[in-house]
Amino acid sequence: MNAAAEKIYHQRSSQTTRDQLVVDHLDLVRHVLGRLLVDAPGHVDRDNLEGAGLLGLVEAASRFDGARGSDFRAFAYQRIRGAVLDEMRRNCPLPQQVMELWTRIREYTSRCVVYPTVEELAHALGTSIEAIEECLVSTKVVRPDEWHDEFAVAASPVDQMDQAEFEDNRERLAEAMMRLPERQRIIVSMYYTDNLRLREIGEVLGLSESRVSRLLAQAHLQLKRIMSAATA
């Protein structure tokens, strides 16, 4: 085989490998979308976000170097997630007022040894409980990467966490869950364990989707507060 023919052969072989990686990992796009869009506003263009996720997968396949021994699924997950988040931010910008409150919340909580409750945040920042809840819900939709998801960490071990740390984290989360009000505990379980959408949870409990979203935000903040107090 001459040099030109060999080059064409390797190019075609490489393209076939990339195409197969994309086909074999289409489920990863659906998984990322399912996690990020579970409580997305109705005006979000899901088809557009799915397209962004697919482009992220294609980019991952073209950039992946299997010779380095890295795992393609983990590599692609970050690319897909980043592409979807970028598209979400372009199409779902947060109002300036919400962003300002979110910045104040982050600045305040960063100085706290124990995470404050929604009521404590409202009092400290001179605003209403409703404003805090709305801000938490909005930022979870548009800026989910800034939410420290203890639930995901407790669900499976990660590279940076050894088995002992993983078991300890899961145990602390289980103990914190038992200290939540019953309704919040049920909602957290339905959302993270049963993978139900907010609308579906609302139908089961007879609550509006917005009310479920607020209760979930409260539960998330309370769990962070309980777990941070346990390690303080």
Backbone as a ProteinNet text record, in pm:
[ID]
protein_1_A
[PRIMARY]
MNAAAEKIYHQRSSQTTRDQLVVDHLDLVRHVLGRLLVDAPGHVDRDNLEGAGLLGLVEAASRFDGARGSDFRAFAYQRIRGAVLDEMRRNCPLPQQVMELWTRIREYTSRCVVYPTVEELAHALGTSIEAIEECLVSTKVVRPDEWHDEFAVAASPVDQMDQAEFEDNRERLAEAMMRLPERQRIIVSMYYTDNLRLREIGEVLGLSESRVSRLLAQAHLQLKRIMSAATA
[TERTIARY]
86	0	89	67.8	150.4	107.8	188.1	166.7	30.7	-9.6	-137.3	-254.5	-246.4	-354.4	-360.9	-244.5	-241	-301.7	-274.8	-330	-482.4	-534.3	-679.8	-740.9	-673.1	-722.9	-735.2	-630.2	-631.5	-735.5	-754	-854.8	-994.4	-1020.8	-1152.2	-1173.1	-1068.2	-1076.8	-1104.2	-1035.6	-1053.9	-1195.1	-1246.9	-1382.7	-1485.5	-1463.1	-1554.5	-1556.6	-1439.4	-1430.6	-1505.3	-1487.4	-1556.4	-1707.3	-1751.5	-1895.2	-1953.5	-1878.5	-1927.2	-1934.7	-1838.2	-1841.1	-1967	-2001.9	-2122.2	-2246.4	-2258.4	-2375.8	-2388	-2275.9	-2277.1	-2307.8	-2297.2	-2313.3	-2424.7	-2520.1	-2634.2	-2715	-2715.5	-2789.6	-2733.6	-2605	-2542.2	-2601.2	-2634.7	-2698.5	-2833.6	-2911.3	-3042.8	-3029.5	-2926.4	-2904.3	-2873	-2784	-2747.1	-2868.2	-2943.5	-3062.8	-3163.4	-3180.3	-3275	-3239.7	-3110.2	-3066	-3077.1	-3040.5	-3037.3	-3173.6	-3261.9	-3388.9	-3507.5	-3482.4	-3593.8	-3693.5	-3648.1	-3741.8	-3720.8	-3684.5	-3661.8	-3792.7	-3788.7	-3909.6	-3969.9	-4099.5	-4169.2	-4118.9	-4060.1	-4017.5	-3882.4	-3817.6	-3687.9	-3706.1	-3624.8	-3630.3	-3549.5	-3617	-3548.4	-3479.7	-3543.2	-3481.5	-3349	-3347.4	-3226.2	-3115.7	-3154.2	-3056.7	-3007.3	-3096.8	-3054.9	-2953.9	-2978	-2883	-2747.1	-2748.3	-2622.2	-2550.9	-2628.5	-2569.3	-2507.7	-2575.6	-2522.5	-2393.3	-2390.4	-2267.4	-2153.9	-2188.3	-2087.7	-2034.2	-2123.3	-2082.4	-1992.2	-2029.4	-1948.4	-1809.7	-1806.3	-1677.9	-1593.2	-1659	-1586.3	-1526.2	-1604	-1555.6	-1436.8	-1439.3	-1331	-1204.1	-1219.4	-1104	-1048.2	-1124.1	-1084.3	-961.2	-870.3	-748	-744.4	-791.5	-797.4	-661.7	-558.2	-423.9	-378.2	-441.1	-402.2	-464.7	-548.7	-608.2	-724.9	-775.5	-888.3	-1019.7	-1123.6	-1254.6	-1337	-1384.5	-1457.2	-1586.9	-1657.8	-1786.6	-1771.8	-1672	-1647.1	-1603.5	-1519.4	-1471.9	-1587.9	-1674.4	-1787	-1890	-1910.2	-2009.4	-1981.3	-1855.6	-1820.1	-1841.9	-1808.7	-1827.5	-1975.4	-2055	-2199	-2262	-2230.8	-2287.6	-2249.5	-2124.2	-2079.6	-2151	-2170.8	-2238.7	-2384.2	-2451.7	-2591.8	-2603	-2514.3	-2516.7	-2491.7	-2396.7	-2369.1	-2492.4	-2561.9	-2682.1	-2794	-2805.8	-2906.7	-2882.6	-2758.5	-2726.6	-2749.5	-2725.3	-2749.1	-2897.7	-2980.3	-3123.3	-3208.9	-3152.9	-3230.6	-3153.8	-3121.2	-3046.5	-3129.6	-3064.3	-3134	-3148	-3260.3	-3276.4	-3165	-3126.8	-3018.6	-3047.3	-3173.3	-3211.2	-3186.6	-3217.7	-3196	-3047	-2969.3	-2825.5	-2760.9	-2807.7	-2752.7	-2782.5	-2906.3	-2942.6	-2863.4	-2845	-2767	-2623.4	-2566.6	-2430.8	-2423.8	-2523.6	-2528	-2544.3	-2626.9	-2646.1	-2514.9	-2443.8	-2317.2	-2213.1	-2207.9	-2111.9	-2142.4	-2270.9	-2309.9	-2282.5	-2324.3	-2307.2	-2160.1	-2077	-1934	-1868.8	-1932.9	-1879	-1937.8	-2035	-2103.4	-2035.6	-2020.5	-1968.2	-2074.1	-2201.1	-2314.9	-2407.5	-2456.4	-2545.2	-2671.2	-2709.2	-2828.8	-2956.6	-3066.7	-3196.6	-3245	-3352.8	-3411.5	-3453.6	-3512.4	-3557.2	-3439.2	-3329.3	-3210.7	-3149.1	-3149.6	-3099.1	-3182.7	-3313.9	-3403.6	-3380.7	-3366.8	-3344.6	-3209.4	-3105.4	-2970.3	-2955.5	-3024.5	-3010.3	-3119.7	-3209.6	-3312.9	-3412	-3450.4	-3547.1	-3648.4	-3740.9	-3846.2	-3803.8	-3871.8	-3848	-3880.5	-3989.7	-4030.7	-3922.3	-3857.5	-3752.1	-3632.9	-3598.1	-3487.9	-3521.8	-3643.4	-3684.7	-3685.5	-3740	-3744.6	-3603.6	-3513.8	-3375.5	-3308.9	-3330	-3270	-3321.4	-3451.5	-3510.7	-3456.8	-3451.9	-3406.4	-3261.5	-3176.1	-3034	-3008.9	-3091.1	-3074.9	-3101.3	-3196	-3229.3	-3122	-3078.8	-2990.4	-2843	-2809.9	-2669.9	-2651.4	-2692.1	-2686.3	-2546.5	-2446.7	-2310.3	-2264.6	-2337	-2300	-2372.8	-2449.4	-2515	-2430.3	-2386.9	-2308.1	-2403.7	-2411.2	-2512.5	-2466.3	-2493.9	-2455.8	-2522.7	-2640.8	-2714.4	-2639.4	-2587.2	-2513	-2386	-2319.7	-2197.4	-2227.4	-2340.8	-2375.3	-2423.2	-2460.6	-2515.9	-2409	-2287.9	-2183.1	-2046.9	-1944.8	-1811.7	-1753.6	-1667.6	-1599.9	-1450.5	-1376.2	-1233.4	-1162.1	-1204.2	-1133.6	-1172.3	-1266.2	-1317	-1290.2	-1219.1	-1197.2	-1322.6	-1323.2	-1444.3	-1489.4	-1394.8	-1430.6	-1501	-1447.2	-1509.7	-1648.1	-1660.1	-1789.5	-1893.9	-1857.9	-1951	-1987.6	-1889.1	-1915.5	-2011	-1989.8	-2075.8	-2218.6	-2233	-2365.8	-2437.1	-2361.5	-2421	-2466.9	-2385.2	-2422.6	-2545.3	-2553.4	-2669.4	-2795.8	-2785.8	-2902.1	-2949.7	-2854.4	-2890.4	-2953.7	-2899.1	-2954.9	-3095.5	-3117.8	-3250.5	-3355.9	-3321.7	-3417.9	-3457.3	-3381.1	-3410.9	-3494.7	-3521.5	-3607.2	-3753.5	-3837.6	-3981.8	-4028	-4132.2	-4174.3	-4198.7	-4269.5	-4301.9	-4175.7	-4080.9	-3956.5	-3878.9	-3878.7	-3806.9	-3865.7	-3997.7	-4063.9	-4029.7	-4032.8	-4004.2	-3860.5	-3765.9	-3625.6	-3609.8	-3674.9	-3666.6	-3727.5	-3842.3	-3908.4	-3825.3	-3760.7	-3684.8	-3551.7	-3476.7	-3342.4	-3335.2	-3424.9	-3421.7	-3510.9	-3633.2	-3728.5	-3718.8	-3639.3	-3618.6	-3749.1	-3840.9	-3965.4	-3943.6	-4015.8	-4010.8	-4095.1	-4070.8	-4145	-4294.8	-4332.8	-4475.3	-4534.5	-4460.2	-4508.5	-4519.8	-4423	-4429	-4550.7	-4574.2	-4689.1	-4820.3	-4829.4	-4951.9	-4975.3	-4866.9	-4879.6	-4920	-4860.8	-4882.4	-4992.1	-5048.2	-5152.4	-5100.4	-4980	-4917	-4887.1	-4875.6	-4837	-4689.4	-4649.4	-4509.6	-4418.1	-4463.6	-4381.1	-4363.9	-4469.6	-4460.4	-4362.3	-4367.6	-4273.7	-4131	-4111.4	-3978.7	-3925.4	-4011.9	-3969.4	-3936	-4018.8	-3993.1	-3862.2	-3833.7	-3709	-3589.6	-3602.8	-3495.7	-3472.3	-3581	-3568.7	-3498.5	-3538	-3479.2	-3330.5	-3294.2	-3153.8	-3071	-3121.6	-3049.2	-3040.4	-3149.3	-3150.8	-3053.8	-3045.8	-2952.4	-2808.1	-2778.5	-2643.8	-2612.3	-2712.1	-2694.4	-2668.3	-2746.8	-2731.7	-2596.1	-2558.4	-2433.6	-2311.6	-2320.1	-2206.9	-2193.3	-2306.9	-2302.7	-2238.9	-2263.4	-2210.3	-2058.8	-2003.3	-1858.5	-1786.9	-1864.7	-1804.4	-1723.1
-119.5	0	123.7	213.3	332.7	430.6	536.9	630.6	698.9	739.1	809.2	717.8	592.7	497.7	464.6	452.9	422.8	537.3	659.9	776.2	776.6	748.7	744.1	633.1	518.7	404.8	441.1	502.8	538.4	646.7	739.1	843.4	782.7	689.9	625.7	540.2	470.9	387.6	472.5	587	677.5	734.2	770.1	824.1	718.8	594.9	486.2	467.5	475.7	462.8	575.1	698.7	813.3	799.6	759.2	741.5	637.1	529.6	423.8	471.1	553	608.8	692.3	770.8	854.7	767.5	669.2	580.5	505.5	458.8	378.1	459.4	591.9	673.9	778.2	754.6	845.2	849.7	739	736.2	835.3	869.1	963.1	1102.9	1138	1267.6	1273.1	1166.4	1161.9	1167.5	1102.3	1102.6	1243.5	1312.9	1448.9	1541	1532	1615.7	1585.4	1459	1421.3	1481.1	1488	1544.1	1695.8	1760.9	1906.7	1970	1900	1960.7	1910.5	1841.9	1781.5	1885.3	2007.6	2111.5	2239.7	2223.8	2339.2	2410.5	2542.6	2617.1	2567.4	2592.5	2542.7	2600	2721.6	2784.9	2734.3	2649.5	2596.1	2507.8	2532.4	2454	2325.8	2219	2093	2034.4	2049	1997.2	2067.3	2198.4	2275.7	2230	2202.9	2157.4	2016.4	1933.4	1798.8	1806.9	1901	1921.2	1964.1	2052	2096.2	1978.8	1892	1774.6	1680	1662.1	1575.4	1631.9	1763.7	1826.6	1806.9	1814.1	1789.1	1647.3	1552	1411.8	1393.2	1454.5	1445.2	1505.2	1619.4	1682.8	1591.9	1529.1	1438.6	1322	1266.7	1154.5	1194.8	1317.6	1363.2	1397.4	1432.8	1473.4	1361.3	1253.9	1148.2	1073.7	1050.5	975.3	852.3	740.9	618.3	566.8	609.8	561.5	607.3	712.4	764.6	685.2	590.2	505.6	567.5	680.4	745.1	680.3	701.8	643.4	738.3	691	779.8	828.8	744.3	783.9	902.9	897.4	1008.2	1133	1113	1224.3	1290.2	1208.2	1260.1	1327.6	1274.1	1331.1	1479	1511.7	1650.6	1738.9	1687.8	1765	1789.7	1684.5	1696	1792.3	1774.3	1858.6	2004.9	2028.1	2164.6	2228.6	2151.2	2203.5	2238.1	2152.5	2177.6	2298.9	2308.7	2422.6	2553.5	2553.3	2674.2	2717.8	2621.8	2653.6	2703.3	2644	2688.1	2832.3	2866.6	3002.4	3104.7	3062.6	3154.9	3182.9	3082.7	3095.1	3119.8	3100.4	3120.5	3209.9	3332.7	3420.4	3456.2	3461.1	3499.4	3650.7	3698.7	3843.2	3897.5	4020.8	4081.9	4079.6	4101.8	4103.4	3967.6	3860.5	3725.7	3697.6	3738.1	3715.4	3790.1	3912.3	3990.2	3922.6	3871.6	3803.1	3673.7	3601.2	3477.2	3504	3612.5	3649.5	3678.9	3749.9	3782.1	3655.7	3562.8	3436.4	3359.6	3349.9	3276	3342.9	3476.5	3548	3527	3531.1	3514.9	3372.5	3272.4	3133.6	3093.1	3158.7	3125.6	3165	3258.1	3302.5	3224	3137.2	3062.9	2928.3	2893.9	2762.1	2656.6	2692.8	2605.3	2672.9	2598.1	2657.1	2710.3	2833	2892.4	2836	2852.2	2813	2921.2	2892.5	2992.4	3114.8	3090.3	3201	3286.6	3222.1	3295.5	3375	3317.8	3390.7	3514.6	3497.6	3610.2	3721.7	3684.5	3784.3	3853.4	3775.4	3830.9	3922.1	3888.1	3964.6	4068.5	4077.4	4179.7	4161.5	4038.2	4011.8	3909.2	3871.1	3778.6	3633	3544.9	3401.8	3359.3	3416.2	3382.5	3419.4	3534.3	3577.8	3482.4	3437.2	3341.8	3211	3161.4	3034.6	3044.5	3154.2	3172.8	3178.5	3244	3254.7	3117.9	3038.8	2905.7	2816.5	2824.1	2743.2	2786.6	2917.9	2969.6	2933.8	2949.4	2920.8	2772.1	2688.5	2544.5	2504.2	2572.9	2541.6	2590.7	2717.3	2780	2761.5	2745.5	2731.5	2608.3	2491.3	2371.4	2330.4	2377	2340	2407.4	2509.3	2579.4	2524.3	2418.8	2349.9	2228.6	2216.3	2101	1986.2	1890.6	1785.3	1668.4	1675.2	1567.4	1436.5	1446.4	1326.6	1246.1	1314.1	1245.3	1183.6	1256	1205.1	1081.7	1083.9	971.2	851.3	872.6	764	667.5	718.8	630.3	689	606.4	656.8	732	829.8	903.6	882.9	920.2	893.6	956.6	1080.6	1152.5	1104.6	1014.6	972.8	824	788.7	647.1	584.6	453.1	383.2	425.4	447.7	486.7	621.8	716.7	848.6	839.3	753.8	736.2	683	581.2	522.2	622.5	700.3	801.3	907.9	951.9	1054	1002.5	877.6	819.6	805.5	768.4	752.3	887	989.9	1122.7	1175.4	1148.3	1192.9	1123	993	918.1	972.8	1005.2	1061.7	1199.4	1279.9	1413.3	1404.4	1308.3	1289.4	1265.7	1189.6	1156.9	1278.8	1385.4	1506.8	1605.8	1574.2	1660.6	1640.6	1744.3	1724.9	1614.1	1542.6	1424.4	1454.9	1564.9	1594.9	1620.4	1696.8	1722.7	1593.1	1506.7	1379.3	1294.2	1293.5	1217.2	1274.5	1406.9	1471.8	1444.3	1454.3	1426.5	1283	1190.1	1049.2	1025.2	1085.2	1067	1128.1	1241	1313.1	1244.7	1207.9	1155.7	1003.7	935.2	789	730.5	784.8	733.8	805.1	914.3	990.6	1043.6	1084.6	1144.2	1291.6	1342.1	1484.2	1560.8	1692.5	1773.5	1765.4	1765.7	1756.9	1626.8	1517.6	1386.9	1379.8	1438.7	1442.7	1522.5	1635.6	1718.6	1644.6	1564.9	1488.4	1385.1	1323.4	1222.1	1285.2	1400.9	1463.8	1568.8	1597	1697.9	1839	1865.4	1996.3	2051.1	2183.2	2242.7	2215.5	2220.1	2195.5	2298.4	2425.3	2530.3	2507.2	2457.1	2429.7	2315.8	2212.1	2100.4	2149.8	2237.4	2290.2	2368.3	2446.9	2524.4	2434	2332.6	2239.3	2163.4	2129.2	2059.7	2150.6	2278.6	2374.8	2391.4	2398.2	2408.3	2285.2	2167.9	2043.4	2037	2079.2	2077	2166.1	2286.4	2379.8	2326.5	2267.6	2213.1	2095.5	2010.7	1898.1	1947.3	2049.5	2105.7	2162.8	2227.1	2286.2	2177.3	2070.8	1961.4	1892.8	1865.5	1793.3	1878.2	2009.4	2095.9	2110.2	2110.4	2118.9	1994	1880.3	1753.4	1745.6	1820.9	1815.8	1938.9	2033	2157.4	2131.9
0	0	0	-99.4	-103.4	6.3	22.9	133.4	125.4	2.6	-14.5	20.9	-28.4	-0.9	148.2	210.6	354.1	435.1	392	461.1	453.2	332.9	313	397.6	402.2	480.1	628	680.9	823.2	852.8	758.2	776.8	783	691.6	688.7	813.2	854.1	973.7	1097.2	1103.6	1216.4	1218.7	1100.7	1091.7	1132.7	1090.9	1128.9	1280.1	1342.1	1487.9	1557	1507.6	1567.3	1552.1	1433.9	1410.6	1504.9	1526.7	1614.5	1759.5	1800.4	1935.5	1956.2	1855.5	1864	1875.5	1787.8	1787.7	1920.3	1972.5	2094.8	2220.5	2210.9	2331.1	2318.7	2229.7	2217.7	2347	2420.6	2547.4	2647.9	2633.7	2725.7	2708.5	2585.1	2559	2628.8	2616.2	2680.9	2833.4	2885.3	3030	3080	3010.9	3050.8	3043.8	2934.7	2920.3	3030.3	3061.5	3165.5	3300.1	3331	3458.5	3460.9	3350.8	3349.5	3325.2	3257.4	3217.2	3297.4	3406.5	3479.7	3528.2	3559.7	3600.6	3520.1	3393	3306.4	3275.6	3256.5	3221.8	3091.3	3074.5	2956.5	2826	2830.5	2705.8	2656.2	2732.2	2689.5	2566.1	2463.6	2340.3	2360.2	2394.6	2424.9	2302	2185.3	2063	2036.1	2061.5	2040.3	2136.1	2260.1	2358.9	2327.4	2275	2235.2	2121.4	2029.2	1920.2	1972	2073.3	2133.1	2199.4	2265.4	2328.3	2227.1	2114.3	2008.6	1951.1	1934	1885.5	1986	2115	2218	2210.7	2182.4	2168.7	2047.2	1935.8	1814	1837.6	1906	1936.4	2025.7	2123.2	2212.6	2134.9	2041.4	1961.4	1875	1824.5	1736.8	1814.5	1942.2	2022.1	2110.6	2123.7	2216.8	2168	2260.3	2230.4	2320.8	2267.8	2346.6	2388	2317.3	2348.7	2486.9	2538.8	2669.8	2784.1	2749.5	2851.8	2925.7	2878.7	2945	2903.4	2982.7	2957.6	2871.7	2756.4	2665.8	2727.5	2799.6	2855.2	2950.9	3036	3128.4	3052.1	2950.8	2868.9	2795.6	2735.1	2657.6	2746.7	2867	2958.6	2983.3	3009.9	3037.1	2914.6	2796.5	2673.3	2645.8	2661.4	2635.6	2735.2	2860.9	2965.9	2944.7	2911.2	2887	2769.3	2662.6	2543.7	2574.1	2650.7	2685.9	2777.8	2876.6	2968.2	2894.9	2802.7	2724.5	2647.2	2588.1	2511	2602.6	2720.4	2816.9	2857.9	2881.6	2926.3	2816.1	2693.1	2581.5	2563.7	2589.9	2562.5	2685.8	2804.4	2927.4	3024.3	2983.7	3073.7	3196.5	3310.8	3432.9	3439.7	3492.7	3511.3	3600.4	3577	3653.1	3802.9	3839.4	3980.6	4046.8	3973.4	4026.2	4039.6	3939.2	3943.3	4059.6	4084.9	4195.8	4329.5	4344.1	4468.1	4482.6	4372.2	4375	4418	4370	4408.9	4558	4609	4752.1	4836.6	4788	4860.1	4868.5	4757	4754.4	4843.8	4840.4	4923.6	5071.8	5105.9	5246.1	5295.1	5217	5260.3	5265.7	5185.4	5186.9	5319.1	5391.7	5520.8	5638.3	5608.4	5714.3	5739.4	5865	5899.5	5871.5	5897.4	5873.5	5773.2	5674.1	5574.5	5641.3	5609.6	5670.1	5609.2	5681.2	5627.5	5531.9	5459.8	5370.3	5450.3	5566.7	5651.6	5697	5735.8	5780.1	5665.8	5546.7	5430.3	5403.1	5406.1	5380.1	5481.2	5608	5713.3	5695.8	5671.1	5659.3	5538.3	5429.6	5305.3	5287.4	5384.1	5378.5	5265.8	5240	5133.2	5182.9	5096.4	5137	5117.8	5190.3	5174.5	5032	4977.8	4840.9	4740.3	4760.3	4667.7	4672.8	4793.7	4808.4	4738.1	4760.1	4699.4	4547.4	4494.6	4349.5	4291.7	4362.3	4315.7	4313.7	4419	4425.7	4314.2	4287.6	4181.1	4045.5	4021.2	3891.5	3864.5	3965.4	3943.3	3928.4	3988.3	3970.7	3826.6	3760.6	3622	3526.7	3544.7	3447.1	3480.6	3607.4	3646.7	3735.5	3687.4	3771.3	3810.8	3737.1	3772	3900.2	3946.5	4068.2	4189.9	4169.5	4281	4315.7	4439.7	4482.1	4509.2	4417.4	4423.8	4510.7	4641.3	4731.2	4692.6	4631.2	4596.5	4491.1	4391.2	4285.6	4342.8	4432.3	4493.3	4576.5	4646.9	4732.6	4653.5	4527.9	4447.9	4398.9	4371.3	4321.4	4352.4	4374.3	4404.8	4286.2	4314.3	4208.9	4223.8	4119.1	4118.8	4238.3	4274.7	4379.2	4519.4	4530.9	4661	4682.3	4789.5	4812.7	4873.2	4885.1	4927.2	5066.9	5158	5294.1	5295.7	5217.6	5209.7	5149	5047.4	4981.3	5078.6	5155.5	5251.3	5359.7	5404.1	5506.5	5454.9	5331	5271.9	5257.8	5213.8	5196.1	5330.1	5433.5	5566.1	5621	5603.7	5652.3	5579.8	5450	5373.9	5422.1	5448.7	5496.7	5630.6	5718.8	5849	5833.3	5741.8	5718	5661	5573.2	5513.9	5621.1	5724.6	5829.6	5911.9	5902.8	5978.7	5899.2	5774.8	5693.5	5731.9	5711.9	5726.8	5632.3	5670.8	5594.9	5447.4	5418.9	5279.5	5197.9	5254	5183	5161.4	5262.4	5251.1	5138.8	5128.2	5022.6	4885.5	4874.1	4746	4702	4795.1	4762.2	4713.9	4782.2	4744.2	4606.1	4579.7	4450.3	4337.5	4366.2	4263.5	4233.2	4337.8	4316.7	4310.1	4380.5	4380	4271.8	4261.4	4162.7	4028.7	4022.4	3898.8	3839.9	3926.3	3878.4	3847.5	3748.6	3716.7	3818.5	3827.4	3923.5	3898.1	3771.8	3737.6	3789.1	3772.8	3816.6	3968.9	4037.8	4183.9	4228.8	4161.5	4194.6	4177.2	4072	4047.3	4157.4	4203.8	4308.8	4441.8	4473.9	4604.1	4603.3	4485.8	4477.5	4495.4	4445.3	4456.3	4317.7	4307.9	4180.3	4155.1	4028.7	3993.5	4059.2	4063.5	4123.9	4273.8	4339.6	4483.3	4509.7	4428	4442.7	4423.7	4324.6	4296.3	4415.9	4479.3	4595.8	4714.1	4735.8	4845.7	4824	4698.9	4668.4	4693.8	4656.7	4681.8	4831.8	4908.6	5053.8	5111.2	5063	5112.1	5080.7	4960.4	4919.3	5010.8	5037.8	5123.4	5265.9	5314.5	5449.8	5463.9	5362.7	5366.8	5371.2	5292.7	5294.2	5431.9	5491.2	5623.9	5727.9	5724.3	5820.8	5804.9	5679.2	5654.7	5687.2	5661.3	5694.4	5845.4	5918	6064.1	6123.5	6059	6109.4	6096.8	6001.3	5978.9	6032	6089	6138.6	6265.9
[MASK]
++++++++++++++++++++++++++++++++++++++++++++++++++++++++++++++++++++++++++++++++++++++++++++++++++++++++++++++++++++++++++++++++++++++++++++++++++++++++++++++++++++++++++++++++++++++++++++++++++++++++++++++++++++++++++++++++++++++++

